[in-house]
Amino acid sequence: MKSRLTWEKIILKLRNPFRVSYGVSQERQAYWIRLENDSGWGEGTIPPYYDVRQTEMEAFWQMAAESSKAFPNLIEEIPDWIGDSGPAPARCGLDLAFHDRIACARKVPLYQLLELPYPKPKTSSFTIGSDHPDEMAIMAKQVAKFPIIKIKLGCDANDMERLSQVRAARPDAHLWVDANGGWTLDDAMLYLRDLEVLRVALLEQPLHKDDIVGMGKLQSKTKIPIVADESVQSKKDINALAAAGVQGVNVKLMKVGGLAPALAMIRQAQQLGLKVMLGCMIETSIGTTAMAHLSGLAAWLDLDASVLIENDQFEGMTFDGEGVVRIPDREGIGVSLKANSQK
């Protein structure tokens, strides 16, 4: 008997070694989720530093495959069907597949199903992993047509030299800094002058994810928007971040459990006066395209995963040579297999 829900592992190969404060990686594990008859596709992907076990994700999908419940036919039914007990990326994979199924059945693109603004073409950042300062400067020059560069810092004491070299290589660029929680509050306070002199436009997750109060203190000392990422796991976190006084939050589908919780968190953030970044993990075009449908709600986009990996077997959102994101003109999430992919 054919299962009504299947999943497949995909090893994503990075074009260049990717170094952040948690370590260096050259590949990532992804999962492709498929509902019976290919009626809906999803993805469940998470970096190893989130400490989510693959066995737990697979066990969640196995439970869903064996459930006797009919698949939801309304988006309002999706959260209750999925529940909140499984790992966030596992819930996300199922959430995306259900949304894709409903949108395709109604023959509308995802953003219309969700009653969201049309996602006009919008510029995303392009990420450069932490490396030797000279190497980062070379990379910055190689991507000269990308107007927004996000650079990964938080690895060691050479961070300001890295930033300085990148700024010298790209005096025209909007620079975003992402420390992935790698700085202490004292470090960050010392770095503020350099960040401001070097015209950093945005500072993402400078402190440990639990130091929400510290990020608020840091925000009170600078006009540079501080955007929380790892600190944003739930609606409760958004309340705490707003109370602390940071300016923005980075919402990622894999981190929060899919489209339904992401939209709830985005709306809550906006009600509290926080700006929203739409981000991604190192993932395929299934996840990034689904998120791109929400771009009409965002102040900032960081959806460059498809150009950071060399073996994305799906076609969906496009990320052109100047960093502009566009969604496909298709039903559902709008993703298809590339012609050279054999499945």
HELIX and SHEET records of a PDB file:
HELIX    1   1 GLU A   36  ASP A   38  5                                   3    
HELIX    2   2 PRO A   48  TYR A   50  5                                   3    
HELIX    3   3 GLN A   54  GLU A   66  1                                  13    
HELIX    4   4 ILE A   75  GLU A   77  5                                   3    
HELIX    5   5 ILE A   78  ILE A   82  1                                   5    
HELIX    6   6 ALA A   88  ARG A  106  1                                  19    
HELIX    7   7 LEU A  110  LEU A  113  1                                   4    
HELIX    8   8 PRO A  133  GLN A  142  1                                  10    
HELIX    9   9 ASP A  159  ALA A  169  1                                  11    
HELIX   10  10 LEU A  185  VAL A  197  1                                  13    
HELIX   11  11 ILE A  212  GLN A  219  1                                   8    
HELIX   12  12 LYS A  235  ALA A  244  1                                  10    
HELIX   13  13 LEU A  253  VAL A  256  1                                   4    
HELIX   14  14 LEU A  259  GLN A  271  1                                  13    
HELIX   15  15 SER A  285  ALA A  292  1                                   8    
HELIX   16  16 SER A  295  LEU A  297  5                                   3    
HELIX   17  17 ALA A  305  LEU A  308  1                                   4    
SHEET    1   A 3 LEU A   5  VAL A  20  0                                        
SHEET    2   A 3 GLY A  23  LEU A  35 -1                                        
SHEET    3   A 3 TRP A  41  THR A  45 -1                                        
SHEET    1   B 3 LYS A 122  THR A 123  0                                        
SHEET    2   B 3 VAL A 324  ARG A 326 -1                                        
SHEET    3   B 3 THR A 318  PHE A 319 -1                                        
SHEET    1   C 8 PHE A 126  ILE A 128  0                                        
SHEET    2   C 8 ILE A 148  LYS A 152  1                                        
SHEET    3   C 8 HIS A 174  ASP A 178  1                                        
SHEET    4   C 8 VAL A 200  GLU A 204  1                                        
SHEET    5   C 8 ILE A 226  ALA A 228  1                                        
SHEET    6   C 8 GLY A 248  LYS A 252  1                                        
SHEET    7   C 8 LYS A 275  GLY A 279  1                                        
SHEET    8   C 8 TRP A 300  LEU A 301  1                                        
SHEET    1   D 2 PHE A 314  GLU A 315  0                                        
SHEET    2   D 2 SER A 336  LEU A 337 -1                                        
END                                                                             
